[in-house]
Amino acid sequence: IGCLNFVTFTVLNIIFSNSGGSFAKVFIILILILISFLYYFLLYRVVSEGLKAIKLDHITKHDKLTGLGNRIKLEQDLEHELDNNKIFSIIFMDLDRFKQINDQYGHLVGDKYLIHFSNICLSIFGDKGMVYRMGGDEFLVIYHGQVQQSLLDRLQSFKEWDNNPPCPFNNVSVGSILCTPPHKSIEQILYQVDQNMYRNKFSKNG
């Protein structure tokens, strides 16, 4: 943009310092205006298409209801952790008796229940955790480093729920694993943490 403005200013300066050819001056000025218009129009299109691509990418990788990353985003971020040989924890959370919430209070309250849970998870894990909604009532966190037991205990108690809740909380089942290099595949990691979560769920309800 700066280069174009400089060239335009230089040409105009040359034109007006020349005493002859008024018609030629007008013609050149019109050409410059047209070139400037076309340049800024193309620049607008490039920026506009770039913003559309960014928005589409965000929509593709994020859950519409909660704004959390979805499974596509999760697998992309997990791949990054594996490629860089990071040490991280995976926490898998399954909301207990969520169907009961929808049946008793309706789906609008059920949606607010999911959003409220999501916001509390973001607050609990802070900058060290990336929270995802896998679908339905299942959530997952990639936590940088080893997750502390105190944090898992906080998840189990979920005392923050009482801050403007949509309805009473039915609790959450939690499973976690620590992932250290050499890493397993994404499928193996997700399967292992899923099994840990369901073991905890069944032992709690059994």
N, C-alpha and C positions, 0 to 999 in steps of 0.2 A: 504493500500500500504506500509506504513512504517513498519507494523508488518511483512508482507511478506518479505520485504528486510532484516529485522533484522534476521528472521529465516534462510533465504538463506545464509546470511553472516556468521551466527553462524555455520551452517552445513558445509560450505566450509572451515571454519577455523579449524573445528574438523578433516575434511578429510585430509587437507594438513599438519596438525600437526602429523598425523599418518603415520609412515614410510612404512607400508606394503600395499599389495593389489592394484597395479596400475590399474588393470582392473576394480576392484570394484569402485575405485575412479572415473574413467571415466564414468562408468555406473550411479553412483549416480549423477554426474554432469549433465549428459544428462537428467536424470529424473527431476532434479531441473529446468533445462532449459525448459523442456516440461511443467512442472507445472506452471512456470512463464508465459510462452506463453499463456497457457489456461486461466490463471487468468486475464491477461491484455486483452485478446480477449473477455472474458465474460464482463469485466468492460467496454470495448468499446461498446459492444452491448447494455448494460444497459443504458449507457449515450446517445448513438445514438437513442435508442427507446424513451428515455425520451424527448430528443430534438424534435423528430418527433411528439410526443404527444402534446408538448407545441405549436409547429407550427400549428398543426391541430386545436387545441383549439382556437388559435388566428384567423385562417382563418374562423372558424365557427362563431366567434363572432364579426367580423369586416367587414365593407364594403370594397370591393375590390378596388373601384375607389378612394375613399377619405381617406381610412384608419381609418375612424371614427368607433365607436362601432355601431353595427346594432341593430335590434329589440331584438334579443336574449340577447345581452349584456345589453341593456337597461332594460329589464325585470329582469335580474339577479341583476343589480345594484339597481333597484327600490326595489326589495325584500329585499336587504340589508338595505336600508334606512328605510323601514317599520319595519323590525325586530328589529332595534335599536332605534325605536321611534325618528328618526331625524326630525328636522324642515328643510324643503327645499322648493325651488320653482321649478316649471316646466315651461319651456318656449317652446312653440310650434311655429315653423316658417314654413311658406309655401311660396315658391318663386312665385311671381306674373308673370303670362304670360310666364312661362318657355317654354311651347310648341312653343311660338313665336320665342324664341331664337333658338331652334332646326330647325324650319322651315326656318328662315331667314339666319342663319349662318352655319347650319349643326351640326351634332351630335358631331363631334370632339370639336368644340367650345363649344357646350353644356356641354360636360364633363369638359372642362377647367373652365367653368362658375361655375359648382358645386364644383370643387376643390378650386377655388378662394374663393368662399363663405365659404366653410368649414374652410379654413386657417384663414380667417378674424374672424370667430366665435370663433375659438380656441384662437386667440389673444385677443378678446374682453372679453371673460369670464375667461381666465387665469386659475389659480389653483383652483378657487372656483367653476368652472363649468365643467361638463362632457358633451361633445357634441356627438350626435348620428345622423346618417342618417337613417330615418325610411324607406326610399325607394323613388325613383323618386325625386321629388323636395320638400320633407318634411323632416324637421330637428327638433330635440328636444334636450333640455338641462336640465340636473338635476343640479340645482344651490344650493350650501350649504347656508342655511339661507334664508332671504328674499331678493329678487332681488330689487335693487334700481330702481326707475323710470328713473333716469338719464341713466342707462344702457339700459333700454328698449327704451328710446328716441334715444340713440346712434344706436341701432339696426334699428330703423325706418329710420333714416337719412342715415346710412351706408356710411359715408363719406370715410371710408378706401378703398372703392371699387376702387377709382381712382388710386391706387397704382398698376400699370402694369395690367390693366384689360384685359380680353380676348375680351370683347365687352361692350357696354353700359349696365347699370344695370336697370332691370325692377321693382325694389323694392321688398319688402318682407312683408307679413302679419304676425303679431305676436299676440299670446295670451299667457297669463301666469296665474298661480294660486299659492297660498301659501299653502303648505301641512303641517298641524300640527297634532300631536297625539290627540285623537285616529284616526288613519288613515283609509281612505276608501280602497277598493281593488284597485289593479293596473288597472283593467278595468275601474272602476269608475273614477279614477284620469285621465287616458288618455282620456276618453270620455269628461270629464269636460273641460280640457284644449283645446281639439279639438273644442268644441263648442265655447269657448271664442275666439279662433283664427278665426273661420269662422264668428262670429258676427263682429269682427273688420274688416275682409276682405270685407264683404258685406256693412258695413257702409262706408268704404273708397271708394268703387266702386259705391255705391248707391247714 
